[in-house]
Amino acid sequence: MDFPGDWLLAIAAEMPFETDWRSSLKGSWYLSPRRHVLEFLSFNALFFLSAAYFYKRALFPGSPIAQLFDKYRPPKKKSKIEIAVMVTLIGSLLLTVWHKWTRGGLIYLLQPCHVSALLLITILAGPKEKRWPHVLLNVYFHIMWGTMLAILAPDLRDYNLFLEIENFYIEHYLLLLAPFYMVWSNRYVVWPVSMSVALMSFSFFALYHSLILSSFALLKGENLNYLLVPPPGILQQFGRWYRPVMYAFCVFLTMSRYFFIEVVIMILPRRKLPENDKNTLGNAVLADKQIKAKIL
């Protein structure tokens, strides 16, 4: 008797044991029920502990990053550009909601790209005198590689509604460009590169997948972000080990913050602030060298 596997089969959605590779949406028992249970327990324990550890290590009171917040005074007003960026993101997300509702797949709003759109809207709307919009933005800088991959290798097998493909690209280019607007705006604290922050960001990203997306995928039988069935391509070559390989590859991609994104942040000009906002520390590039050295 296979207790973990039988228990999962009893509560999970009905799914075939044979995979239909023609669709990216429907799940199957590509991985055995027993393996799902074991990976669920092990991955969630690992990612939860690592998220808690690296969060404390990066943001403990008096840490170099905490000192950046102490020096920061946010500009008081949103610019018209910032409002336009937020409204455009909201419009694209609402169109996505309509597409998912029309297809009967609202659960796919849990996909990281749509959650990222909601995250950026929340950051843009959030009060800049609070820390959480800045923390969320810096976490997002480490997971932007997902947007880049979606643009470079889009999986559009099930996109056939009016403006659905067009909105796919609109949404993802907004997810790529909006954060750089935020850097330019000088309204956000942008941290220097930090291994603790990188691993914290990856851990939160992975925990969202292993806990939230994996749970809904099993309960609904939907292949949310390929947690039930690998996408066509290289991950298929790893067979039943594709998810550990996928997470390991995500750690590597998280380090893109050190390269592509960091280069853009370094060379990007900054908006000139009104005279009464000159004391704003809008990004970590303006932090003193001692704080940078401590973080690195």
C-alpha positions as CSV (number, residue, x, y, z in Angstrom):
1,M,0.0,0.0,0.0
2,D,1.3,3.4,-1.0
3,F,-0.1,5.7,1.7
4,P,1.3,9.1,0.4
5,G,0.4,8.4,-3.2
6,D,-3.1,6.9,-2.4
7,W,-3.8,9.9,-0.1
8,L,-2.9,12.4,-2.9
9,L,-5.0,10.5,-5.4
10,A,-8.0,10.7,-3.1
11,I,-7.9,14.5,-2.9
12,A,-6.3,15.6,-6.2
13,A,-8.2,16.3,-9.4
14,E,-8.7,13.4,-11.8
15,M,-5.9,13.4,-14.3
16,P,-4.7,10.9,-16.9
17,F,-1.5,9.0,-16.4
18,E,-0.7,9.6,-20.1
19,T,0.5,13.1,-21.0
20,D,-1.1,15.0,-23.9
21,W,1.7,17.1,-25.3
22,R,-0.5,19.1,-27.6
23,S,-1.7,21.4,-24.8
24,S,0.2,23.4,-22.2
25,L,-2.8,23.6,-19.9
26,K,-4.0,20.2,-18.7
27,G,-2.0,18.2,-16.1
28,S,-1.3,14.5,-15.9
29,W,0.4,12.1,-13.6
30,Y,3.7,12.6,-15.4
31,L,5.2,12.4,-11.9
32,S,3.8,9.7,-9.6
33,P,1.5,10.7,-6.8
34,R,4.1,9.5,-4.3
35,R,6.8,11.6,-5.8
36,H,4.5,14.7,-5.8
37,V,4.0,14.2,-2.0
38,L,7.8,13.7,-1.3
39,E,8.8,16.7,-3.4
40,F,6.1,18.9,-1.9
41,L,7.3,18.2,1.6
42,S,11.0,18.5,0.9
43,F,10.9,21.5,-1.4
44,N,8.6,23.6,0.9
45,A,10.7,22.9,4.0
46,L,13.9,23.8,2.1
47,F,12.5,27.0,0.6
48,F,10.7,28.2,3.7
49,L,13.8,27.8,5.8
50,S,16.1,29.5,3.2
51,A,13.6,32.4,2.7
52,A,13.5,33.1,6.5
53,Y,17.3,32.8,6.9
54,F,18.3,35.1,4.0
55,Y,15.5,37.6,4.8
56,K,16.9,38.1,8.3
57,R,20.4,38.2,7.0
58,A,19.7,40.8,4.4
59,L,17.3,43.1,6.3
60,F,18.1,42.8,10.0
61,P,17.9,46.1,11.9
62,G,21.0,48.1,11.4
63,S,22.0,46.1,8.2
64,P,23.6,48.1,5.3
65,I,20.3,47.9,3.4
66,A,18.4,49.1,6.5
67,Q,20.7,52.1,6.5
68,L,19.7,52.9,3.0
69,F,16.1,53.2,4.1
70,D,17.2,55.5,7.0
71,K,18.7,57.9,4.5
72,Y,15.7,57.8,2.1
73,R,13.1,60.5,1.8
74,P,10.6,59.8,-0.9
75,P,9.4,62.4,-3.4
76,K,5.9,63.4,-2.5
77,K,4.1,63.3,-5.8
78,K,3.7,60.7,-8.5
79,S,4.5,61.9,-12.0
80,K,2.1,61.7,-14.8
81,I,4.3,59.1,-16.4
82,E,4.1,56.9,-13.3
83,I,0.3,57.2,-13.3
84,A,0.3,56.3,-17.0
85,V,2.5,53.2,-16.5
86,M,0.2,52.0,-13.7
87,V,-3.0,52.6,-15.7
88,T,-1.5,50.7,-18.7
89,L,-0.5,47.7,-16.4
90,I,-4.0,47.7,-15.0
91,G,-5.6,47.8,-18.5
92,S,-3.4,44.9,-19.7
93,L,-4.2,42.8,-16.5
94,L,-7.9,43.4,-16.9
95,L,-7.8,42.2,-20.5
96,T,-6.0,39.1,-19.3
97,V,-8.7,38.5,-16.7
98,W,-11.3,38.7,-19.5
99,H,-9.3,36.2,-21.6
100,K,-9.0,33.8,-18.7
101,W,-12.7,34.2,-17.8
102,T,-13.8,33.7,-21.4
103,R,-11.8,30.4,-21.6
104,G,-13.0,29.3,-18.1
105,G,-9.4,29.4,-16.8
106,L,-9.3,32.1,-14.1
107,I,-7.0,29.8,-12.1
108,Y,-4.3,30.8,-14.6
109,L,-4.3,34.3,-13.2
110,L,-2.0,32.6,-10.6
111,Q,0.7,32.3,-13.2
112,P,3.8,34.3,-12.2
113,C,3.6,36.7,-15.1
114,H,0.1,37.9,-14.0
115,V,1.0,37.9,-10.3
116,S,4.1,40.0,-11.3
117,A,1.8,42.5,-13.1
118,L,-0.3,42.8,-9.9
119,L,2.9,43.1,-7.9
120,L,4.1,46.0,-10.0
121,I,0.8,47.8,-9.8
122,T,0.8,47.4,-6.0
123,I,4.4,48.8,-5.9
124,L,3.5,51.8,-8.1
125,A,0.4,52.5,-6.0
126,G,2.0,51.9,-2.6
127,P,3.1,54.6,-0.2
128,K,6.8,55.2,-0.8
129,E,7.4,56.2,2.8
130,K,6.8,52.5,3.7
131,R,9.5,49.9,3.2
132,W,7.4,47.2,1.6
133,P,7.1,48.7,-2.0
134,H,10.9,49.0,-2.1
135,V,11.5,45.5,-0.8
136,L,9.0,44.0,-3.3
137,L,10.7,45.9,-6.2
138,N,14.2,44.7,-5.3
139,V,12.9,41.1,-5.0
140,Y,11.3,41.5,-8.4
141,F,14.6,42.6,-10.0
142,H,15.9,39.1,-9.2
143,I,13.0,37.3,-10.9
144,M,12.6,39.4,-14.0
145,W,14.4,36.6,-16.0
146,G,11.0,34.8,-16.1
147,T,9.7,37.7,-18.2
148,M,12.7,37.6,-20.5
149,L,12.3,33.8,-21.0
150,A,8.6,34.2,-21.8
151,I,9.5,36.8,-24.5
152,L,12.3,34.8,-26.0
153,A,10.5,31.4,-26.0
154,P,6.8,32.1,-25.8
155,D,4.4,29.1,-25.4
156,L,1.3,30.2,-27.3
157,R,-0.2,26.8,-28.0
158,D,-3.5,27.7,-26.3
159,Y,-3.7,31.4,-27.2
160,N,-6.6,32.0,-29.8
161,L,-8.9,34.7,-28.4
162,F,-9.2,38.2,-29.7
163,L,-6.0,40.3,-28.9
164,E,-4.8,37.5,-26.6
165,I,-1.4,37.1,-28.3
166,E,-1.0,40.8,-28.7
167,N,-1.7,41.3,-25.0
168,F,0.7,38.6,-24.1
169,Y,3.5,40.7,-25.6
170,I,2.2,44.0,-24.2
171,E,2.0,42.5,-20.7
172,H,5.5,41.0,-20.8
173,Y,7.2,44.1,-22.2
174,L,5.5,46.1,-19.5
175,L,6.8,43.7,-16.9
176,L,10.3,44.2,-18.4
177,L,10.3,48.0,-18.8
178,A,8.2,49.3,-15.9
179,P,10.8,48.4,-13.3
180,F,13.4,50.4,-15.2
181,Y,11.0,53.4,-15.2
182,M,10.9,53.1,-11.4
183,V,14.7,53.3,-11.3
184,W,14.7,56.3,-13.5
185,S,11.9,58.0,-11.5
186,N,14.2,58.3,-8.4
187,R,11.3,57.3,-6.2
188,Y,12.5,53.9,-5.1
189,V,15.5,52.6,-3.1
190,V,17.4,50.2,-5.3
191,W,19.8,48.0,-3.4
192,P,23.3,47.1,-4.6
193,V,23.8,43.5,-5.6
194,S,23.8,41.1,-2.6
195,M,24.0,37.4,-2.5
196,S,21.7,37.3,0.5
197,V,19.1,39.3,-1.3
198,A,19.4,37.1,-4.4
199,L,18.9,33.9,-2.5
200,M,16.1,35.5,-0.5
201,S,14.4,36.5,-3.7
202,F,14.8,33.0,-5.2
203,S,13.5,31.4,-2.1
204,F,10.3,33.5,-2.1
205,F,9.9,32.8,-5.8
206,A,10.4,29.1,-5.4
207,L,8.2,28.9,-2.3
208,Y,5.3,30.5,-4.3
209,H,5.7,27.7,-6.9
210,S,6.2,24.8,-4.5
211,L,3.5,25.7,-2.1
212,I,0.8,27.8,-3.8
213,L,1.1,26.9,-7.5
214,S,1.8,23.2,-6.8
215,S,-1.2,22.9,-4.5
216,F,-3.6,24.5,-6.9
217,A,-2.2,22.5,-9.8
218,L,-2.8,19.2,-8.0
219,L,-6.3,20.2,-6.7
220,K,-7.5,21.5,-10.1
221,G,-5.5,19.3,-12.5
222,E,-4.1,22.3,-14.3
223,N,-0.5,22.5,-15.4
224,L,0.3,25.8,-13.6
225,N,3.7,27.0,-14.7
226,Y,4.7,23.5,-15.7
227,L,4.6,22.0,-12.2
228,L,2.7,18.9,-13.4
229,V,4.2,18.4,-16.9
230,P,7.5,19.9,-18.3
231,P,7.3,22.3,-21.2
232,P,8.5,21.1,-24.6
233,G,12.3,21.4,-24.8
234,I,15.3,20.6,-22.7
235,L,13.5,20.0,-19.4
236,Q,11.9,16.9,-21.0
237,Q,15.3,15.3,-21.3
238,F,15.5,15.1,-17.5
239,G,12.4,13.0,-17.2
240,R,11.1,12.6,-13.6
241,W,13.9,14.8,-12.3
242,Y,12.9,17.8,-14.3
243,R,11.5,19.8,-11.3
244,P,14.8,19.7,-9.2
245,V,16.7,20.7,-12.4
246,M,14.2,23.5,-13.0
247,Y,14.7,24.9,-9.5
248,A,18.5,24.6,-9.8
249,F,18.4,26.4,-13.1
250,C,16.2,29.1,-11.5
251,V,18.9,29.8,-9.0
252,F,21.4,30.4,-11.8
253,L,18.9,32.7,-13.6
254,T,18.3,34.7,-10.4
255,M,21.9,35.8,-10.6
256,S,21.0,37.7,-13.8
257,R,20.5,40.6,-11.4
258,Y,24.3,40.8,-11.2
259,F,24.7,41.1,-15.0
260,F,22.0,42.2,-17.4
261,I,19.8,44.1,-15.0
262,E,22.6,45.6,-13.0
263,V,24.2,46.9,-16.1
264,V,21.0,48.7,-17.1
265,I,20.6,50.1,-13.5
266,M,24.1,51.4,-13.6
267,I,23.9,53.2,-16.9
268,L,20.3,54.4,-16.6
269,P,20.0,58.1,-16.1
270,R,17.8,59.4,-13.2
271,R,15.0,61.9,-13.2
272,K,16.0,65.3,-11.8
273,L,14.0,65.9,-8.7
274,P,12.2,69.0,-7.6
275,E,14.2,71.3,-5.3
276,N,12.3,70.2,-2.2
277,D,13.1,66.5,-3.0
278,K,16.9,66.9,-3.3
279,N,17.5,65.0,-0.1
280,T,15.9,61.9,-1.6
281,L,18.1,58.8,-1.9
282,G,16.3,57.2,-4.8
283,N,18.7,54.4,-5.6
284,A,21.6,52.5,-4.1
285,V,24.0,53.9,-6.7
286,L,23.9,57.1,-4.7
287,A,24.7,55.3,-1.4
288,D,28.1,55.8,0.1
289,K,30.9,53.4,-0.7
290,Q,31.1,52.0,2.8
291,I,27.5,50.8,2.7
292,K,28.1,49.2,-0.7
293,A,31.2,47.4,0.6
294,K,29.3,46.0,3.6
295,I,26.5,44.6,1.4
296,L,28.9,43.0,-1.1
